[in-house]
Amino acid sequence: MPWLNNSGATVATAMQTGAVAAAYDRWAPIYDLVFGKVFRRGRALAIEAADRVGGRVLEVGCGTGISFPDYSRRCTLYGIDISEKILAKARARAAQLPNVEAVEVMDAERLRLPDNSFDVVVAQYVITAVPDPERALDEFARVVRPGGEIVITTRIGAGRGLRGRIERALMPVTSRLGFRTEFPFERYAAWMRGHGGVRLAERRALPPLGHFELLRFIKH
């Protein structure tokens, strides 16, 4: 289903993969400064959820590898991101850690990875930054093993009301920066109904301002 912004153009058209990669290449020099403190609590809870499962963890949109040092040694990490410039910093971090298996440039919508090959997929503040979020979610479900978890931290849009209208109005600007303001929970609910192979295990509000949430899905 195409999701329309207020100008009538599909968001997927506005957010092309190459444009998102270029946007995050520009974020690379200040990525940790901008995203470090703001999303610290969400990162900590996502890592905690992954640590409870342990095993092989795919971190989608790992950025500069800012989360890598915080995982327990029970987890073997495989980090991917669309931005080569950001991954240069992630590789430097990974070189100091014994539990990072690989760091690669990869598109979240087209994972070059086998089915059922990870115990956990972690995607921190990624879903609202990919052109086709449902396709990315399908890929996460494909590569995680049955009984494994998909752990997502994400901005949840209002969908309706004044806040929803503001979010839709901002989309032409924020899409150029590499992320959406508009993304209601109903899209996750619709994806689950259409997919059938996953269930929601947890939904928890996160700071700042309660506009972000931790979502945990378990694959059947």
C-alpha positions as CSV (number, residue, x, y, z in Angstrom):
1,M,0.0,0.0,0.0
2,P,1.5,3.4,-0.9
3,W,1.5,5.9,2.1
4,L,0.8,9.4,0.9
5,N,2.2,12.6,2.3
6,N,0.1,15.8,2.3
7,S,1.4,16.8,-1.2
8,G,0.0,13.6,-2.7
9,A,3.4,12.1,-3.5
10,T,4.3,8.7,-2.0
11,V,6.8,8.9,0.9
12,A,8.7,6.0,-0.7
13,T,9.2,8.1,-3.8
14,A,10.5,11.1,-1.7
15,M,12.8,8.8,0.3
16,Q,15.1,6.9,-2.2
17,T,17.8,4.7,-0.8
18,G,20.6,6.7,-2.4
19,A,19.2,9.9,-1.0
20,V,19.0,8.4,2.5
21,A,22.6,7.2,2.3
22,A,23.8,10.6,1.2
23,A,21.9,12.2,4.1
24,Y,23.6,10.0,6.6
25,D,26.9,10.5,5.0
26,R,26.4,14.1,5.9
27,W,25.5,13.2,9.5
28,A,28.7,11.1,9.9
29,P,31.0,13.8,11.4
30,I,28.4,14.8,14.1
31,Y,26.4,11.5,14.4
32,D,27.5,10.6,18.0
33,L,27.1,14.2,19.2
34,V,23.6,14.5,17.8
35,F,22.2,11.0,18.4
36,G,24.3,9.9,21.4
37,K,22.6,11.5,24.4
38,V,19.1,11.9,22.9
39,F,18.7,8.2,22.2
40,R,20.8,6.8,25.0
41,R,17.8,5.4,27.0
42,G,16.3,3.7,23.9
43,R,19.6,2.2,23.0
44,A,20.2,0.8,26.5
45,L,16.7,-0.9,26.5
46,A,17.2,-2.3,23.0
47,I,20.6,-3.8,24.0
48,E,19.2,-5.1,27.2
49,A,16.4,-6.9,25.2
50,A,19.0,-8.4,22.8
51,D,21.3,-9.5,25.7
52,R,18.4,-11.5,27.3
53,V,18.3,-13.6,24.1
54,G,22.0,-13.6,23.4
55,G,23.6,-15.3,20.4
56,R,24.0,-13.8,17.0
57,V,22.7,-10.3,16.7
58,L,22.2,-8.3,13.5
59,E,22.2,-4.6,14.2
60,V,20.5,-2.8,11.3
61,G,21.5,0.8,10.9
62,C,24.4,0.4,13.4
63,G,25.7,3.9,12.5
64,T,29.1,4.6,14.0
65,G,28.9,1.4,16.1
66,I,27.9,3.6,19.1
67,S,26.1,0.6,20.6
68,F,28.7,-2.0,20.1
69,P,30.6,-1.7,23.3
70,D,27.4,-1.9,25.4
71,Y,26.4,-5.4,24.3
72,S,27.4,-8.3,26.6
73,R,29.9,-10.9,25.4
74,R,26.9,-13.3,25.1
75,C,26.2,-11.5,21.8
76,T,28.1,-11.8,18.6
77,L,27.4,-8.7,16.6
78,Y,26.9,-8.2,12.8
79,G,26.5,-4.5,12.0
80,I,25.1,-3.0,8.8
81,D,24.3,0.4,7.6
82,I,23.7,2.2,4.3
83,S,26.3,4.9,4.8
84,E,29.9,4.1,4.1
85,K,31.2,7.2,5.8
86,I,29.4,6.3,9.1
87,L,30.6,2.7,8.9
88,A,34.2,3.9,8.8
89,K,33.8,4.9,12.4
90,A,31.9,1.7,13.2
91,R,34.8,-0.4,11.9
92,A,37.3,1.5,14.1
93,R,35.1,0.6,17.1
94,A,34.7,-3.0,16.0
95,A,38.4,-3.5,15.8
96,Q,38.7,-3.0,19.5
97,L,35.9,-5.5,20.3
98,P,36.2,-9.3,20.2
99,N,32.5,-10.0,19.7
100,V,31.9,-8.1,16.4
101,E,31.7,-10.5,13.6
102,A,31.4,-8.1,10.7
103,V,30.5,-4.5,9.7
104,E,29.2,-4.1,6.2
105,V,27.4,-1.7,3.9
106,M,24.0,-3.2,3.3
107,D,20.4,-2.1,2.4
108,A,17.9,-2.9,5.2
109,E,15.3,-3.7,2.4
110,R,17.6,-6.2,0.7
111,L,19.7,-8.1,3.2
112,R,22.4,-10.3,1.7
113,L,22.0,-12.7,4.5
114,P,20.5,-16.3,4.8
115,D,17.1,-17.1,6.2
116,N,16.9,-17.8,10.0
117,S,20.5,-16.9,10.6
118,F,20.2,-14.6,13.6
119,D,18.9,-14.9,17.1
120,V,18.0,-11.2,17.3
121,V,17.6,-8.4,14.9
122,V,18.0,-4.9,16.4
123,A,16.9,-1.8,14.5
124,Q,17.4,1.4,16.5
125,Y,15.7,4.5,15.0
126,V,15.9,2.9,11.5
127,I,12.4,2.0,10.4
128,T,11.4,5.7,9.9
129,A,14.6,6.2,7.8
130,V,14.1,3.6,5.1
131,P,12.1,4.2,1.9
132,D,9.9,1.0,2.3
133,P,9.6,0.2,6.0
134,E,7.3,-2.9,5.4
135,R,9.9,-4.4,3.1
136,A,12.6,-3.9,5.7
137,L,10.4,-5.5,8.4
138,D,9.8,-8.5,6.1
139,E,13.6,-8.9,5.7
140,F,14.1,-8.7,9.5
141,A,11.5,-11.5,9.9
142,R,13.2,-13.5,7.2
143,V,16.7,-13.5,8.7
144,V,15.7,-14.0,12.4
145,R,15.3,-17.7,13.5
146,P,11.9,-19.0,14.7
147,G,11.6,-18.1,18.4
148,G,14.1,-15.2,17.9
149,E,13.3,-11.5,18.4
150,I,13.1,-8.3,16.4
151,V,13.8,-5.4,18.7
152,I,13.0,-2.0,17.3
153,T,13.3,1.5,18.8
154,T,11.3,4.0,16.7
155,R,9.4,7.2,16.5
156,I,5.7,6.6,16.6
157,G,3.6,9.2,14.8
158,A,0.2,10.4,16.0
159,G,-1.5,9.5,12.8
160,R,-4.5,11.8,13.5
161,G,-5.2,15.2,15.1
162,L,-3.1,18.3,15.1
163,R,0.1,16.5,15.8
164,G,-0.6,14.1,12.9
165,R,-1.2,17.0,10.5
166,I,2.0,18.7,11.6
167,E,4.0,15.5,11.1
168,R,2.6,15.1,7.6
169,A,3.3,18.7,6.8
170,L,7.0,18.3,7.9
171,M,7.5,15.2,5.7
172,P,8.9,17.1,2.6
173,V,11.6,18.6,4.8
174,T,12.5,15.6,7.1
175,S,12.6,13.2,4.1
176,R,15.5,15.2,2.8
177,L,17.3,14.8,6.1
178,G,16.8,11.0,5.9
179,F,13.9,10.3,8.2
180,R,10.1,10.5,8.6
181,T,8.1,12.4,11.1
182,E,4.9,10.6,10.1
183,F,4.7,6.9,11.0
184,P,1.7,5.7,13.1
185,F,1.7,2.4,15.0
186,E,-1.1,1.2,12.8
187,R,1.6,0.5,10.1
188,Y,3.2,-2.0,12.4
189,A,-0.2,-3.5,13.3
190,A,-1.1,-3.8,9.6
191,W,2.3,-5.4,8.8
192,M,1.8,-8.0,11.5
193,R,-1.7,-8.8,10.2
194,G,-0.3,-9.2,6.7
195,H,2.8,-11.1,7.7
196,G,1.3,-13.6,10.1
197,G,4.7,-15.0,11.2
198,V,5.3,-12.6,14.1
199,R,3.6,-11.4,17.2
200,L,4.1,-8.3,19.3
201,A,5.7,-9.2,22.7
202,E,6.3,-5.7,24.1
203,R,5.4,-2.1,23.4
204,R,7.0,0.5,25.7
205,A,7.2,4.3,25.6
206,L,10.6,5.9,25.5
207,P,12.0,9.4,26.0
208,P,12.2,12.1,24.8
209,L,8.6,13.3,25.1
210,G,7.0,9.8,24.7
211,H,7.1,10.1,20.9
212,F,9.4,7.1,20.7
213,E,8.8,3.5,21.6
214,L,10.5,0.1,22.1
215,L,8.8,-2.7,20.1
216,R,9.7,-6.4,20.5
217,F,8.4,-8.9,18.0
218,I,8.8,-12.7,18.3
219,K,8.9,-14.9,15.2
220,H,6.7,-18.0,15.3
